Amino acid sequence: MAAKFVHCFLLLILCASFSTSMAVLVQEQPLVLKYHNGVLLKGTVTVNLIWYGTFTPTQRSVIVDFLESLSSGKEASPSAGSWWRTTEKYQSGGAGPRVVVGRQFMDENYSFGKSLKNSNIVYLAARGGHGIGAVNVVLTAKDVTVDGFCMNRCGTHGSTRGAARFAYAWVGNSETQCPGYCAWPFHQPIYGPQTPPLVAPNGDVGVDGMVINLAAVLAGTVTNPYNNGYFQGPPTAPLEAVTACPGVFGTGAYPGYAGNLLVDKTTGASYNANGVNGRRFLLPAMWDPETSQCATLV
């Protein structure tokens, strides 16, 4: 049996009440993710990829470049590496998590069909092995449905139990199923304020959306791998490093508006992080344990 944690960037609905005689200002309380004294992933974190369904070589390269950007340290600021270094602040001594891309497995024949259950995800993740400090990530193609996908989640992370314990994660390509839910702000939202969609930095709404959700589940995995790390709320539905900051990508963000971002003068694409091989990404805000605030790159 596996413990699972749900991750999805849902747009917030901003509610305000006004008095005819005065406006009441309420001081916002600091957001705190409590540390539950569990093991965190430190040092080298090997990310093994299981590609389920059809992905083009370009799509795979975007994902791999994103992962390699997290620990590269050679890119211009703001960088994906500087975003990832926030996870070091969660570590109670020792080196922070350094991401290394490990083995990659292709399942283009849809060995479990095109409709997957949670148990199928765990079985597929096991193909990455049971290495200590590794995370096995299952990535499903745009024509694959997964239980709960597009209804209450865009990706998950969890861990198995027993002697062969390992951490795993899953993210789906929402391009044809629910881009307004799992690939916002690169698609018109399915509800909430209807602002124009942004141009995806790698020209692929589904895969650029996958990068956002992969960033969320990977940050959650290293800071709360076994459901006893950093989180707020019930352990069955925790707010974690990134999911505690939904819909925020830049300063000045509010429901329906991703925030102040950088824009490529040639393509018009919005981004906030530079990566390897000239890549650009849009990465979500991450909770900073030193400031108890959602930190953005721009």
Residue pairs with C-beta under 8 A, 6 or more apart in sequence:
1 160
1 161
2 118
2 122
2 158
2 159
2 160
2 161
2 168
3 158
3 159
3 161
3 226
3 227
4 118
4 156
4 157
4 158
5 156
5 157
5 158
5 220
5 224
5 227
5 237
5 238
5 240
6 148
6 152
6 153
6 156
6 237
7 153
7 154
7 155
7 156
7 157
7 213
7 216
7 217
7 220
7 240
7 242
7 243
8 152
8 153
8 154
8 155
8 181
8 182
8 213
8 243
9 154
9 182
9 184
9 212
9 213
9 216
9 243
9 246
9 247
9 284
10 181
10 246
10 247
11 184
11 189
11 191
11 192
11 193
11 246
11 247
11 255
11 256
12 192
12 246
12 247
12 255
13 192
13 255
14 254
14 255
30 292
30 293
31 232
31 244
31 287
31 292
31 293
31 294
32 232
32 292
33 230
33 231
33 232
33 239
33 240
33 241
33 244
33 287
33 289
34 230
34 231
34 232
35 90
35 92
35 229
35 230
36 228
36 229
36 230
36 231
37 228
38 224
38 225
38 226
38 227
38 228
38 229
39 225
39 226
39 228
39 229
40 90
40 91
40 92
40 97
40 222
40 223
40 224
40 225
40 229
40 230
41 97
41 133
41 135
41 167
41 221
41 222
41 225
42 91
42 94
42 95
42 96
42 97
42 133
43 94
43 95
43 97
43 98
43 133
44 98
44 100
44 133
45 97
45 98
45 99
45 100
45 133
45 134
45 135
45 222
46 100
46 101
46 102
46 131
46 133
46 134
46 135
47 67
47 99
47 100
47 101
47 102
47 134
47 135
47 137
47 218
48 102
48 103
48 104
48 105
48 127
48 128
48 129
48 131
48 134
48 135
48 136
48 137
49 63
49 64
49 101
49 102
49 103
49 104
49 105
49 128
49 137
49 139
50 104
50 105
50 107
50 124
50 125
50 127
50 128
50 136
50 137
50 138
50 139
51 60
51 104
51 105
51 106
51 107
51 108
51 139
51 141
52 107
52 110
52 112
52 116
52 124
52 138
52 139
52 140
52 141
52 144
53 107
53 108
53 110
53 114
53 140
53 141
53 142
53 143
53 144
54 108
54 141
54 143
55 139
55 141
55 173
58 204
59 204
59 207
60 104
61 277
62 202
62 204
62 207
62 208
62 211
62 279
63 139
63 207
63 210
63 211
63 214
64 101
65 275
65 276
65 277
65 279
66 80
66 211
66 214
66 215
66 275
66 279
66 281
67 99
67 101
67 214
68 99
68 101
68 275
68 276
69 75
69 79
69 80
69 81
69 273
69 274
69 275
69 276
69 279
69 281
70 80
70 81
70 83
70 84
70 99
70 218
71 81
71 84
71 98
71 99
71 100
72 79
72 80
72 81
72 275
72 276
73 79
73 81
74 276
75 81
75 274
75 275
75 276
76 274
77 274
78 262
78 272
78 273
78 274
78 297
78 298
79 273
79 274
79 275
80 273
80 274
80 275
80 281
80 283
82 273
82 297
83 215
83 273
83 283
83 286
83 297
84 97
84 99
84 219
85 96
86 241
86 286
86 288
86 295
87 96
87 97
87 219
87 222
87 223
87 241
87 286
88 95
88 96
88 97
89 288
89 289
89 290
90 222
90 223
90 229
90 230
90 241
90 289
91 97
97 222
99 218
102 128
102 131
102 134
103 128
103 129
105 127
105 128
107 124
110 144
112 120
112 123
112 124
114 143
114 144
114 145
115 144
115 145
115 146
116 124
116 140
116 144
116 145
116 146
116 147
117 146
117 147
118 146
118 147
118 148
121 138
121 146
121 156
121 168
121 170
122 158
122 160
122 168
124 138
125 136
125 137
125 138
125 166
125 168
125 169
125 170
126 136
126 160
126 166
126 168
127 136
128 134
128 136
128 137
128 166
128 168
129 136
129 166
130 164
130 165
130 166
131 166
134 166
134 167
135 157
135 167
135 168
135 169
135 218
135 221
135 222
135 225
136 166
136 167
136 168
136 169
137 168
137 169
137 170
137 171
137 214
137 217
137 218
138 168
138 169
138 170
138 171
139 170
139 171
139 172
139 173
139 210
139 214
140 146
140 149
140 170
140 171
140 172
140 173
141 173
142 173
142 174
142 175
142 176
142 177
142 206
143 176
144 172
144 173
145 177
146 170
146 172
149 172
149 174
149 177
149 178
149 182
150 174
150 177
150 178
150 181
150 182
154 171
154 172
154 174
154 181
154 182
154 209
154 213
155 169
155 170
155 171
155 172
155 213
155 214
155 216
155 217
156 169
156 170
156 217
157 167
157 168
157 169
157 170
157 217
157 218
157 220
157 221
157 225
158 167
158 168
158 169
158 227
159 165
159 166
159 167
159 168
159 225
159 226
159 227
160 166
160 168
165 226
167 221
167 225
167 226
169 214
169 217
169 218
169 221
170 217
171 210
171 213
171 214
171 217
172 182
172 210
173 206
173 207
173 209
173 210
174 181
174 182
174 183
174 206
174 209
174 210
175 183
175 204
175 205
175 206
175 207
175 209
176 206
178 190
179 186
179 187
179 205
179 206
179 209
180 187
180 188
180 189
180 190
181 189
181 190
182 209
182 213
183 205
183 206
183 208
183 209
183 212
184 197
184 209
184 247
185 195
185 197
185 198
185 249
185 258
185 270
185 282
186 197
186 198
186 199
186 200
186 205
186 208
186 209
186 282
187 197
187 205
187 209
188 194
188 196
188 197
189 195
189 256
192 255
192 256
193 255
193 256
193 257
194 256
195 256
195 257
198 258
198 261
198 269
198 270
198 282
199 264
199 267
199 268
199 269
199 270
200 207
200 208
200 209
200 269
200 282
201 208
201 264
201 267
201 269
201 270
201 271
201 279
201 280
201 281
201 282
202 208
202 211
202 269
202 279
202 280
202 281
203 267
203 269
208 281
208 282
211 281
211 282
211 283
212 282
212 283
212 284
215 242
215 283
215 284
216 240
216 241
216 242
216 243
216 284
219 240
219 241
219 242
219 286
220 240
220 241
220 242
220 243
223 229
223 230
223 240
223 241
224 230
224 231
224 238
224 240
224 241
227 235
227 238
228 235
230 240
230 241
230 289
231 238
231 239
231 240
232 238
232 239
232 244
233 239
241 286
241 287
242 284
242 285
242 286
242 287
244 287
244 294
245 284
245 285
245 286
245 287
245 294
247 253
247 255
247 258
248 258
248 259
248 284
248 285
248 294
248 296
249 258
249 259
249 261
249 272
249 282
249 283
249 284
249 285
249 296
250 258
250 259
250 260
250 261
250 272
250 296
250 297
250 298
251 259
251 260
251 296
251 298
252 259
252 260
253 259
253 285
253 296
258 270
258 282
259 296
259 298
260 298
261 270
261 271
261 272
261 282
261 298
262 270
262 271
262 272
262 298
263 269
263 270
263 271
264 270
264 271
264 280
269 280
270 282
271 280
271 281
271 282
272 281
272 282
272 283
272 296
272 297
272 298
273 280
273 281
273 282
273 283
273 297
274 280
275 281
283 297
285 294
285 295
285 296
286 294
286 295
287 293
287 294
287 295
288 294
288 295
